[in-house]
Each structure stands twice: as structure tokens, then as C-alpha cells.
Amino acid sequence: MSSTALDQPKSLQVAERGIKTGRDFADFMSCLMSDIVAGRVTPQVGNGACNAGGKLLKVVRCNTSTATRRPAARKPCFSR
């Protein structure tokens, strides 16, 4: 294995496959934490990935909460 393959962040491999399930998200976040501790990812990149992950979870929560309500009871999830 080349040194560049060893230095490549593990979270990048998960992200390139796509995050489609809760398990994918958990794997990504676990790898991201390991990458930050090992110095394979800068704290700024980790922060950006965590912020994006939080937005992804909010979308999932909004879709889940509106899908379980009656149509008349639905309210916009993203209010200002």
C-alpha cells in the first residue's frame, strides 16, 4: 500500500460511497472522529462535516415528523 493510501482519511472513503442510512452516518462520524484524532483531517474540515451532518439529520427529522402526521396537521419544519 502506498503512503498516500495510508494518509487518506477513512471518513472520505465512507463519504464517497454515500451516506444513505443511519448506519452509514454513524460509520462516517466514527471515522471522522478517528481521522481528526489521527491528524488525517483538520479540525476545520471536521467542523464543516459535523455541521453538514447536523443539517442532514434535521432534514431526516423533518421528513419523518411530517410523514407521520395527518396532511391537515402538517406544518413547515423549517420556520424562520
N, C-alpha and C positions, 0 to 999 in steps of 0.2 A: 504494500500500500504506500502511496506517496505521502509526503509530509503535508501536502495541501489537502488531501482527503482526511488526514487526521485532524487538521486545524479547522475543517469545515464544521460550522455549528450543527449540532444534532437537530435543533429546532427547525433549521432550514429544510432538512430532509422531510420532516413531518409536514411543514407548510407547503412544500412543493407537491406533495400528494393531495393536499386539500384537507380542509377541516370541515367535515360533513356531519359528524356525530359528536356526542358528548365525550366519548372515549378519545376521539381524535383531538378534541380541545384539551382534555386532561393530559394526553401524551405530549402535545405541543407545549403546554405550560410547564410540565415537568422537565422536558428537555431544555426549555428556555431558561429555567432556573439553574439547571446544571451548566448551561453554556455561560451564563453570567458569572457564576462562581469560578468556573474554569478559565475565564477571560477570553472565551471564543466570541463573545458578543459584548459590545459596550453597554454600560448602563443606560445610555440614551436610546439605543436600539431596543433594549429590553423594555424601557418605559413606553416607547411607542407601540410595541407589540402588545403590552398589557392594556394600554388604552384602547387599542383596536379590539382586543379580546373582550373588554368590558362592553363596548358598543355592540359586538356580535351577540353577547349574552342578553343585552337589552332587547335586541330585535327578536331573539328567540322567545324571551319572556313575553313580549308584546304579542307575538303571533300566537303563543299558547294561551294567553289570557283572553284574547278576543275570539279565539276559535271555540272556547268553551262557553261563551255567553250566548244568550239569545240575540238575534240580529238587532232587535229594538234596543237592547241594553248596551250595545257596543259604543264605546267612547274612543276617541283618538288616544293612542298610547303616548304619543309624543306631543305633549302640550307645552306651551311656552309660558 
